[in-house]
Amino acid sequence: MIVAQRRVEQVKAGARPSDVGVAQAQIARLEDEARTARTELSRKEALAAKDLIPRIQVEAARRKVEQLG
């Protein structure tokens, strides 16, 4: 997401308005993806606490959250 934010700054420094819109849309998509990943992690943590799913699924969800920032 940081890369997308830097892209917006670069675009604002001298690009066309359509480029700014594209970069802002990318940020919005990444923010939504990160929010979804955090929700999924919470759900999987609750399920793992009840031994309904393997811990490895929680770890995979945690890595995705970390990757998305």
PyMOL Python script that loads the backbone (N, CA, C, O; Angstrom):
from pymol import cmd

cmd.read_pdbstr("""\
ATOM      1  N   MET A   1       0.831  -1.181   0.000  1.00  0.00           N
ATOM      2  CA  MET A   1       0.000   0.000   0.000  1.00  0.00           C
ATOM      3  C   MET A   1       0.877   1.247   0.000  1.00  0.00           C
ATOM      4  O   MET A   1       0.508   2.259  -0.595  1.00  0.00           O
ATOM      5  N   ILE A   2       2.017   1.189   0.650  1.00  0.00           N
ATOM      6  CA  ILE A   2       2.930   2.322   0.681  1.00  0.00           C
ATOM      7  C   ILE A   2       3.389   2.677  -0.724  1.00  0.00           C
ATOM      8  O   ILE A   2       3.532   3.852  -1.060  1.00  0.00           O
ATOM      9  N   VAL A   3       3.617   1.657  -1.542  1.00  0.00           N
ATOM     10  CA  VAL A   3       4.029   1.897  -2.923  1.00  0.00           C
ATOM     11  C   VAL A   3       2.951   2.659  -3.674  1.00  0.00           C
ATOM     12  O   VAL A   3       3.252   3.583  -4.431  1.00  0.00           O
ATOM     13  N   ALA A   4       1.708   2.281  -3.471  1.00  0.00           N
ATOM     14  CA  ALA A   4       0.603   2.964  -4.142  1.00  0.00           C
ATOM     15  C   ALA A   4       0.494   4.412  -3.668  1.00  0.00           C
ATOM     16  O   ALA A   4       0.205   5.303  -4.466  1.00  0.00           O
ATOM     17  N   GLN A   5       0.721   4.651  -2.384  1.00  0.00           N
ATOM     18  CA  GLN A   5       0.657   6.014  -1.870  1.00  0.00           C
ATOM     19  C   GLN A   5       1.786   6.866  -2.454  1.00  0.00           C
ATOM     20  O   GLN A   5       1.581   8.034  -2.787  1.00  0.00           O
ATOM     21  N   ARG A   6       2.970   6.278  -2.576  1.00  0.00           N
ATOM     22  CA  ARG A   6       4.072   7.008  -3.211  1.00  0.00           C
ATOM     23  C   ARG A   6       3.745   7.332  -4.651  1.00  0.00           C
ATOM     24  O   ARG A   6       4.078   8.405  -5.152  1.00  0.00           O
ATOM     25  N   ARG A   7       3.092   6.395  -5.309  1.00  0.00           N
ATOM     26  CA  ARG A   7       2.702   6.601  -6.706  1.00  0.00           C
ATOM     27  C   ARG A   7       1.756   7.801  -6.820  1.00  0.00           C
ATOM     28  O   ARG A   7       1.884   8.612  -7.737  1.00  0.00           O
ATOM     29  N   VAL A   8       0.811   7.908  -5.888  1.00  0.00           N
ATOM     30  CA  VAL A   8      -0.114   9.047  -5.895  1.00  0.00           C
ATOM     31  C   VAL A   8       0.668  10.345  -5.753  1.00  0.00           C
ATOM     32  O   VAL A   8       0.399  11.313  -6.465  1.00  0.00           O
ATOM     33  N   GLU A   9       1.633  10.372  -4.841  1.00  0.00           N
ATOM     34  CA  GLU A   9       2.436  11.575  -4.650  1.00  0.00           C
ATOM     35  C   GLU A   9       3.208  11.932  -5.918  1.00  0.00           C
ATOM     36  O   GLU A   9       3.290  13.103  -6.290  1.00  0.00           O
ATOM     37  N   GLN A  10       3.767  10.934  -6.572  1.00  0.00           N
ATOM     38  CA  GLN A  10       4.503  11.173  -7.815  1.00  0.00           C
ATOM     39  C   GLN A  10       3.570  11.699  -8.898  1.00  0.00           C
ATOM     40  O   GLN A  10       3.909  12.618  -9.645  1.00  0.00           O
ATOM     41  N   VAL A  11       2.413  11.107  -8.964  1.00  0.00           N
ATOM     42  CA  VAL A  11       1.446  11.498  -9.985  1.00  0.00           C
ATOM     43  C   VAL A  11       0.976  12.928  -9.756  1.00  0.00           C
ATOM     44  O   VAL A  11       0.870  13.716 -10.696  1.00  0.00           O
ATOM     45  N   LYS A  12       0.696  13.254  -8.494  1.00  0.00           N
ATOM     46  CA  LYS A  12       0.232  14.606  -8.175  1.00  0.00           C
ATOM     47  C   LYS A  12       1.294  15.650  -8.509  1.00  0.00           C
ATOM     48  O   LYS A  12       0.974  16.805  -8.789  1.00  0.00           O
ATOM     49  N   ALA A  13       2.549  15.238  -8.477  1.00  0.00           N
ATOM     50  CA  ALA A  13       3.636  16.175  -8.733  1.00  0.00           C
ATOM     51  C   ALA A  13       3.685  16.627 -10.190  1.00  0.00           C
ATOM     52  O   ALA A  13       4.358  17.609 -10.503  1.00  0.00           O
ATOM     53  N   GLY A  14       2.998  15.943 -11.068  1.00  0.00           N
ATOM     54  CA  GLY A  14       3.043  16.409 -12.449  1.00  0.00           C
ATOM     55  C   GLY A  14       2.397  15.482 -13.447  1.00  0.00           C
ATOM     56  O   GLY A  14       2.851  15.392 -14.588  1.00  0.00           O
ATOM     57  N   ALA A  15       1.376  14.807 -13.057  1.00  0.00           N
ATOM     58  CA  ALA A  15       0.731  13.885 -13.985  1.00  0.00           C
ATOM     59  C   ALA A  15      -0.683  14.345 -14.312  1.00  0.00           C
ATOM     60  O   ALA A  15      -1.200  15.314 -13.756  1.00  0.00           O
ATOM     61  N   ARG A  16      -1.266  13.625 -15.214  1.00  0.00           N
ATOM     62  CA  ARG A  16      -2.645  13.918 -15.631  1.00  0.00           C
ATOM     63  C   ARG A  16      -3.628  13.525 -14.529  1.00  0.00           C
ATOM     64  O   ARG A  16      -3.350  12.623 -13.739  1.00  0.00           O
ATOM     65  N   PRO A  17      -4.755  14.189 -14.478  1.00  0.00           N
ATOM     66  CA  PRO A  17      -5.770  13.855 -13.466  1.00  0.00           C
ATOM     67  C   PRO A  17      -6.209  12.387 -13.531  1.00  0.00           C
ATOM     68  O   PRO A  17      -6.522  11.784 -12.505  1.00  0.00           O
ATOM     69  N   SER A  18      -6.231  11.823 -14.730  1.00  0.00           N
ATOM     70  CA  SER A  18      -6.636  10.419 -14.836  1.00  0.00           C
ATOM     71  C   SER A  18      -5.627   9.505 -14.140  1.00  0.00           C
ATOM     72  O   SER A  18      -6.010   8.477 -13.583  1.00  0.00           O
ATOM     73  N   ASP A  19      -4.343   9.869 -14.166  1.00  0.00           N
ATOM     74  CA  ASP A  19      -3.328   9.077 -13.470  1.00  0.00           C
ATOM     75  C   ASP A  19      -3.540   9.136 -11.960  1.00  0.00           C
ATOM     76  O   ASP A  19      -3.373   8.135 -11.263  1.00  0.00           O
ATOM     77  N   VAL A  20      -3.908  10.310 -11.462  1.00  0.00           N
ATOM     78  CA  VAL A  20      -4.186  10.473 -10.038  1.00  0.00           C
ATOM     79  C   VAL A  20      -5.368   9.590  -9.653  1.00  0.00           C
ATOM     80  O   VAL A  20      -5.330   8.916  -8.624  1.00  0.00           O
ATOM     81  N   GLY A  21      -6.400   9.591 -10.459  1.00  0.00           N
ATOM     82  CA  GLY A  21      -7.586   8.768 -10.185  1.00  0.00           C
ATOM     83  C   GLY A  21      -7.262   7.288 -10.153  1.00  0.00           C
ATOM     84  O   GLY A  21      -7.761   6.558  -9.296  1.00  0.00           O
ATOM     85  N   VAL A  22      -6.433   6.842 -11.075  1.00  0.00           N
ATOM     86  CA  VAL A  22      -6.039   5.428 -11.107  1.00  0.00           C
ATOM     87  C   VAL A  22      -5.279   5.067  -9.845  1.00  0.00           C
ATOM     88  O   VAL A  22      -5.543   4.031  -9.235  1.00  0.00           O
ATOM     89  N   ALA A  23      -4.334   5.916  -9.446  1.00  0.00           N
ATOM     90  CA  ALA A  23      -3.540   5.644  -8.249  1.00  0.00           C
ATOM     91  C   ALA A  23      -4.420   5.645  -6.999  1.00  0.00           C
ATOM     92  O   ALA A  23      -4.238   4.806  -6.117  1.00  0.00           O
ATOM     93  N   GLN A  24      -5.364   6.571  -6.915  1.00  0.00           N
ATOM     94  CA  GLN A  24      -6.265   6.615  -5.765  1.00  0.00           C
ATOM     95  C   GLN A  24      -7.156   5.379  -5.717  1.00  0.00           C
ATOM     96  O   GLN A  24      -7.454   4.866  -4.639  1.00  0.00           O
ATOM     97  N   ALA A  25      -7.576   4.905  -6.876  1.00  0.00           N
ATOM     98  CA  ALA A  25      -8.388   3.682  -6.926  1.00  0.00           C
ATOM     99  C   ALA A  25      -7.581   2.476  -6.450  1.00  0.00           C
ATOM    100  O   ALA A  25      -8.114   1.592  -5.780  1.00  0.00           O
ATOM    101  N   GLN A  26      -6.306   2.445  -6.797  1.00  0.00           N
ATOM    102  CA  GLN A  26      -5.444   1.350  -6.342  1.00  0.00           C
ATOM    103  C   GLN A  26      -5.315   1.363  -4.822  1.00  0.00           C
ATOM    104  O   GLN A  26      -5.360   0.316  -4.176  1.00  0.00           O
ATOM    105  N   ILE A  27      -5.155   2.548  -4.264  1.00  0.00           N
ATOM    106  CA  ILE A  27      -5.056   2.658  -2.805  1.00  0.00           C
ATOM    107  C   ILE A  27      -6.346   2.184  -2.153  1.00  0.00           C
ATOM    108  O   ILE A  27      -6.308   1.443  -1.171  1.00  0.00           O
ATOM    109  N   ALA A  28      -7.472   2.600  -2.684  1.00  0.00           N
ATOM    110  CA  ALA A  28      -8.760   2.188  -2.119  1.00  0.00           C
ATOM    111  C   ALA A  28      -8.920   0.671  -2.182  1.00  0.00           C
ATOM    112  O   ALA A  28      -9.402   0.054  -1.232  1.00  0.00           O
ATOM    113  N   ARG A  29      -8.520   0.080  -3.289  1.00  0.00           N
ATOM    114  CA  ARG A  29      -8.611  -1.379  -3.433  1.00  0.00           C
ATOM    115  C   ARG A  29      -7.719  -2.076  -2.421  1.00  0.00           C
ATOM    116  O   ARG A  29      -8.135  -3.055  -1.802  1.00  0.00           O
ATOM    117  N   LEU A  30      -6.492  -1.584  -2.242  1.00  0.00           N
ATOM    118  CA  LEU A  30      -5.565  -2.194  -1.295  1.00  0.00           C
ATOM    119  C   LEU A  30      -6.036  -2.026   0.147  1.00  0.00           C
ATOM    120  O   LEU A  30      -5.873  -2.933   0.964  1.00  0.00           O
ATOM    121  N   GLU A  31      -6.618  -0.871   0.462  1.00  0.00           N
ATOM    122  CA  GLU A  31      -7.160  -0.665   1.806  1.00  0.00           C
ATOM    123  C   GLU A  31      -8.302  -1.625   2.078  1.00  0.00           C
ATOM    124  O   GLU A  31      -8.410  -2.170   3.177  1.00  0.00           O
ATOM    125  N   ASP A  32      -9.155  -1.837   1.085  1.00  0.00           N
ATOM    126  CA  ASP A  32     -10.262  -2.779   1.233  1.00  0.00           C
ATOM    127  C   ASP A  32      -9.734  -4.201   1.395  1.00  0.00           C
ATOM    128  O   ASP A  32     -10.239  -4.963   2.219  1.00  0.00           O
ATOM    129  N   GLU A  33      -8.737  -4.550   0.625  1.00  0.00           N
ATOM    130  CA  GLU A  33      -8.143  -5.884   0.719  1.00  0.00           C
ATOM    131  C   GLU A  33      -7.517  -6.099   2.103  1.00  0.00           C
ATOM    132  O   GLU A  33      -7.642  -7.181   2.677  1.00  0.00           O
ATOM    133  N   ALA A  34      -6.853  -5.089   2.630  1.00  0.00           N
ATOM    134  CA  ALA A  34      -6.245  -5.189   3.961  1.00  0.00           C
ATOM    135  C   ALA A  34      -7.317  -5.335   5.039  1.00  0.00           C
ATOM    136  O   ALA A  34      -7.164  -6.124   5.972  1.00  0.00           O
ATOM    137  N   ARG A  35      -8.399  -4.573   4.906  1.00  0.00           N
ATOM    138  CA  ARG A  35      -9.503  -4.658   5.866  1.00  0.00           C
ATOM    139  C   ARG A  35     -10.123  -6.058   5.846  1.00  0.00           C
ATOM    140  O   ARG A  35     -10.417  -6.627   6.897  1.00  0.00           O
ATOM    141  N   THR A  36     -10.317  -6.599   4.665  1.00  0.00           N
ATOM    142  CA  THR A  36     -10.874  -7.944   4.526  1.00  0.00           C
ATOM    143  C   THR A  36      -9.934  -8.982   5.137  1.00  0.00           C
ATOM    144  O   THR A  36     -10.384  -9.916   5.799  1.00  0.00           O
ATOM    145  N   ALA A  37      -8.638  -8.818   4.915  1.00  0.00           N
ATOM    146  CA  ALA A  37      -7.651  -9.754   5.458  1.00  0.00           C
ATOM    147  C   ALA A  37      -7.660  -9.723   6.986  1.00  0.00           C
ATOM    148  O   ALA A  37      -7.553 -10.771   7.623  1.00  0.00           O
ATOM    149  N   ARG A  38      -7.788  -8.531   7.583  1.00  0.00           N
ATOM    150  CA  ARG A  38      -7.841  -8.433   9.050  1.00  0.00           C
ATOM    151  C   ARG A  38      -9.096  -9.115   9.603  1.00  0.00           C
ATOM    152  O   ARG A  38      -9.048  -9.778  10.639  1.00  0.00           O
ATOM    153  N   THR A  39     -10.204  -8.945   8.906  1.00  0.00           N
ATOM    154  CA  THR A  39     -11.451  -9.592   9.326  1.00  0.00           C
ATOM    155  C   THR A  39     -11.312 -11.108   9.242  1.00  0.00           C
ATOM    156  O   THR A  39     -11.741 -11.832  10.141  1.00  0.00           O
ATOM    157  N   GLU A  40     -10.714 -11.575   8.162  1.00  0.00           N
ATOM    158  CA  GLU A  40     -10.512 -13.015   7.973  1.00  0.00           C
ATOM    159  C   GLU A  40      -9.582 -13.572   9.055  1.00  0.00           C
ATOM    160  O   GLU A  40      -9.809 -14.669   9.563  1.00  0.00           O
ATOM    161  N   LEU A  41      -8.550 -12.824   9.402  1.00  0.00           N
ATOM    162  CA  LEU A  41      -7.640 -13.264  10.460  1.00  0.00           C
ATOM    163  C   LEU A  41      -8.391 -13.400  11.778  1.00  0.00           C
ATOM    164  O   LEU A  41      -8.226 -14.399  12.478  1.00  0.00           O
ATOM    165  N   SER A  42      -9.195 -12.436  12.121  1.00  0.00           N
ATOM    166  CA  SER A  42      -9.971 -12.501  13.371  1.00  0.00           C
ATOM    167  C   SER A  42     -10.887 -13.719  13.385  1.00  0.00           C
ATOM    168  O   SER A  42     -10.994 -14.422  14.390  1.00  0.00           O
ATOM    169  N   ARG A  43     -11.537 -13.954  12.267  1.00  0.00           N
ATOM    170  CA  ARG A  43     -12.450 -15.109  12.165  1.00  0.00           C
ATOM    171  C   ARG A  43     -11.683 -16.408  12.351  1.00  0.00           C
ATOM    172  O   ARG A  43     -12.124 -17.299  13.076  1.00  0.00           O
ATOM    173  N   LYS A  44     -10.535 -16.511  11.694  1.00  0.00           N
ATOM    174  CA  LYS A  44      -9.752 -17.746  11.784  1.00  0.00           C
ATOM    175  C   LYS A  44      -9.153 -17.933  13.173  1.00  0.00           C
ATOM    176  O   LYS A  44      -9.037 -19.065  13.644  1.00  0.00           O
ATOM    177  N   GLU A  45      -8.770 -16.843  13.836  1.00  0.00           N
ATOM    178  CA  GLU A  45      -8.268 -16.965  15.196  1.00  0.00           C
ATOM    179  C   GLU A  45      -9.350 -17.525  16.121  1.00  0.00           C
ATOM    180  O   GLU A  45      -9.071 -18.371  16.971  1.00  0.00           O
ATOM    181  N   ALA A  46     -10.576 -17.052  15.951  1.00  0.00           N
ATOM    182  CA  ALA A  46     -11.687 -17.544  16.777  1.00  0.00           C
ATOM    183  C   ALA A  46     -11.952 -19.020  16.515  1.00  0.00           C
ATOM    184  O   ALA A  46     -12.192 -19.789  17.446  1.00  0.00           O
ATOM    185  N   LEU A  47     -11.907 -19.409  15.253  1.00  0.00           N
ATOM    186  CA  LEU A  47     -12.135 -20.817  14.918  1.00  0.00           C
ATOM    187  C   LEU A  47     -11.012 -21.705  15.447  1.00  0.00           C
ATOM    188  O   LEU A  47     -11.266 -22.802  15.945  1.00  0.00           O
ATOM    189  N   ALA A  48      -9.783 -21.235  15.341  1.00  0.00           N
ATOM    190  CA  ALA A  48      -8.646 -22.021  15.827  1.00  0.00           C
ATOM    191  C   ALA A  48      -8.674 -22.155  17.346  1.00  0.00           C
ATOM    192  O   ALA A  48      -8.263 -23.180  17.891  1.00  0.00           O
ATOM    193  N   ALA A  49      -9.153 -21.130  18.019  1.00  0.00           N
ATOM    194  CA  ALA A  49      -9.253 -21.188  19.483  1.00  0.00           C
ATOM    195  C   ALA A  49     -10.209 -22.288  19.931  1.00  0.00           C
ATOM    196  O   ALA A  49     -10.093 -22.807  21.041  1.00  0.00           O
ATOM    197  N   LYS A  50     -11.139 -22.634  19.075  1.00  0.00           N
ATOM    198  CA  LYS A  50     -12.098 -23.715  19.358  1.00  0.00           C
ATOM    199  C   LYS A  50     -11.672 -25.026  18.709  1.00  0.00           C
ATOM    200  O   LYS A  50     -12.433 -25.993  18.686  1.00  0.00           O
ATOM    201  N   ASP A  51     -10.449 -25.050  18.181  1.00  0.00           N
ATOM    202  CA  ASP A  51      -9.901 -26.229  17.484  1.00  0.00           C
ATOM    203  C   ASP A  51     -10.757 -26.672  16.303  1.00  0.00           C
ATOM    204  O   ASP A  51     -10.888 -27.866  16.033  1.00  0.00           O
ATOM    205  N   LEU A  52     -11.338 -25.699  15.602  1.00  0.00           N
ATOM    206  CA  LEU A  52     -12.164 -26.012  14.442  1.00  0.00           C
ATOM    207  C   LEU A  52     -11.391 -25.934  13.131  1.00  0.00           C
ATOM    208  O   LEU A  52     -11.824 -26.480  12.117  1.00  0.00           O
ATOM    209  N   ILE A  53     -10.246 -25.256  13.153  1.00  0.00           N
ATOM    210  CA  ILE A  53      -9.371 -25.207  11.979  1.00  0.00           C
ATOM    211  C   ILE A  53      -7.930 -25.346  12.458  1.00  0.00           C
ATOM    212  O   ILE A  53      -7.632 -25.062  13.618  1.00  0.00           O
ATOM    213  N   PRO A  54      -7.039 -25.779  11.577  1.00  0.00           N
ATOM    214  CA  PRO A  54      -5.631 -25.900  11.969  1.00  0.00           C
ATOM    215  C   PRO A  54      -4.974 -24.526  12.138  1.00  0.00           C
ATOM    216  O   PRO A  54      -5.343 -23.575  11.450  1.00  0.00           O
ATOM    217  N   ARG A  55      -4.011 -24.420  13.043  1.00  0.00           N
ATOM    218  CA  ARG A  55      -3.300 -23.173  13.308  1.00  0.00           C
ATOM    219  C   ARG A  55      -2.585 -22.648  12.072  1.00  0.00           C
ATOM    220  O   ARG A  55      -2.370 -21.443  11.937  1.00  0.00           O
ATOM    221  N   ILE A  56      -2.217 -23.550  11.172  1.00  0.00           N
ATOM    222  CA  ILE A  56      -1.503 -23.113   9.965  1.00  0.00           C
ATOM    223  C   ILE A  56      -2.357 -22.154   9.136  1.00  0.00           C
ATOM    224  O   ILE A  56      -1.825 -21.269   8.466  1.00  0.00           O
ATOM    225  N   GLN A  57      -3.680 -22.327   9.182  1.00  0.00           N
ATOM    226  CA  GLN A  57      -4.566 -21.406   8.472  1.00  0.00           C
ATOM    227  C   GLN A  57      -4.526 -20.021   9.106  1.00  0.00           C
ATOM    228  O   GLN A  57      -4.611 -19.010   8.409  1.00  0.00           O
ATOM    229  N   VAL A  58      -4.399 -19.978  10.418  1.00  0.00           N
ATOM    230  CA  VAL A  58      -4.279 -18.692  11.115  1.00  0.00           C
ATOM    231  C   VAL A  58      -2.968 -18.020  10.721  1.00  0.00           C
ATOM    232  O   VAL A  58      -2.929 -16.819  10.451  1.00  0.00           O
ATOM    233  N   GLU A  59      -1.905 -18.804  10.692  1.00  0.00           N
ATOM    234  CA  GLU A  59      -0.599 -18.248  10.334  1.00  0.00           C
ATOM    235  C   GLU A  59      -0.600 -17.701   8.905  1.00  0.00           C
ATOM    236  O   GLU A  59      -0.002 -16.659   8.637  1.00  0.00           O
ATOM    237  N   ALA A  60      -1.268 -18.402   7.994  1.00  0.00           N
ATOM    238  CA  ALA A  60      -1.359 -17.927   6.609  1.00  0.00           C
ATOM    239  C   ALA A  60      -2.132 -16.613   6.548  1.00  0.00           C
ATOM    240  O   ALA A  60      -1.751 -15.693   5.824  1.00  0.00           O
ATOM    241  N   ALA A  61      -3.211 -16.532   7.308  1.00  0.00           N
ATOM    242  CA  ALA A  61      -4.003 -15.297   7.347  1.00  0.00           C
ATOM    243  C   ALA A  61      -3.185 -14.155   7.961  1.00  0.00           C
ATOM    244  O   ALA A  61      -3.268 -13.011   7.515  1.00  0.00           O
ATOM    245  N   ARG A  62      -2.400 -14.481   8.985  1.00  0.00           N
ATOM    246  CA  ARG A  62      -1.560 -13.460   9.631  1.00  0.00           C
ATOM    247  C   ARG A  62      -0.504 -12.939   8.655  1.00  0.00           C
ATOM    248  O   ARG A  62      -0.249 -11.736   8.600  1.00  0.00           O
ATOM    249  N   ARG A  63       0.106 -13.836   7.891  1.00  0.00           N
ATOM    250  CA  ARG A  63       1.103 -13.417   6.901  1.00  0.00           C
ATOM    251  C   ARG A  63       0.487 -12.496   5.853  1.00  0.00           C
ATOM    252  O   ARG A  63       1.111 -11.529   5.418  1.00  0.00           O
ATOM    253  N   LYS A  64      -0.735 -12.806   5.457  1.00  0.00           N
ATOM    254  CA  LYS A  64      -1.397 -11.961   4.460  1.00  0.00           C
ATOM    255  C   LYS A  64      -1.641 -10.555   5.018  1.00  0.00           C
ATOM    256  O   LYS A  64      -1.435  -9.564   4.317  1.00  0.00           O
ATOM    257  N   VAL A  65      -2.075 -10.470   6.264  1.00  0.00           N
ATOM    258  CA  VAL A  65      -2.293  -9.162   6.906  1.00  0.00           C
ATOM    259  C   VAL A  65      -0.973  -8.396   6.955  1.00  0.00           C
ATOM    260  O   VAL A  65      -0.927  -7.207   6.641  1.00  0.00           O
ATOM    261  N   GLU A  66       0.088  -9.076   7.348  1.00  0.00           N
ATOM    262  CA  GLU A  66       1.404  -8.423   7.431  1.00  0.00           C
ATOM    263  C   GLU A  66       1.864  -7.953   6.058  1.00  0.00           C
ATOM    264  O   GLU A  66       2.436  -6.871   5.925  1.00  0.00           O
ATOM    265  N   GLN A  67       1.614  -8.764   5.044  1.00  0.00           N
ATOM    266  CA  GLN A  67       2.025  -8.429   3.683  1.00  0.00           C
ATOM    267  C   GLN A  67       1.286  -7.182   3.191  1.00  0.00           C
ATOM    268  O   GLN A  67       1.876  -6.328   2.529  1.00  0.00           O
ATOM    269  N   LEU A  68       0.021  -7.083   3.509  1.00  0.00           N
ATOM    270  CA  LEU A  68      -0.783  -5.957   3.042  1.00  0.00           C
ATOM    271  C   LEU A  68      -0.578  -4.701   3.869  1.00  0.00           C
ATOM    272  O   LEU A  68      -0.895  -3.595   3.430  1.00  0.00           O
ATOM    273  N   GLY A  69      -0.049  -4.880   5.060  1.00  0.00           N
ATOM    274  CA  GLY A  69       0.232  -3.716   5.907  1.00  0.00           C
ATOM    275  C   GLY A  69      -0.979  -3.251   6.553  1.00  0.00           C
ATOM    276  O   GLY A  69      -0.942  -2.278   7.307  1.00  0.00           O
TER     277      GLY A  69
END
""", "prot")
cmd.dss("prot")
cmd.show_as("cartoon", "prot")
cmd.util.cbc("prot")
cmd.orient("prot")
